[in-house]
Amino acid sequence: MFDKLVEIILNYVEPEEDITPETGIKRGLNLSSFDLVCLSDEIHQEFGVVLGADDFRECETVGKLVARLETAV
């Protein structure tokens, strides 16, 4: 699931460093609010999980977002 999520994220950003589970979603990836909405839509299409703004605030890192998705699938 981590690799698929990274693949989706790479549709929106070109990070200077590799994305790891510790990479921050907002600060590490510099995703805009619009990017997060689009990312949320792609996550819904790929995994069938609906994420809201609170999910992105609570899941500060890519690893925490993966854990959230794994519990919802």
Buried (B, 14 or more C-beta within 10 A) or exposed (E): EBEEBBEBBEEBBEEEEEBEEEBEBBEBBEBEEEBBEBBBEBBEEBBEBEBEEEBBEEBBBBBBBBBBBEEEE
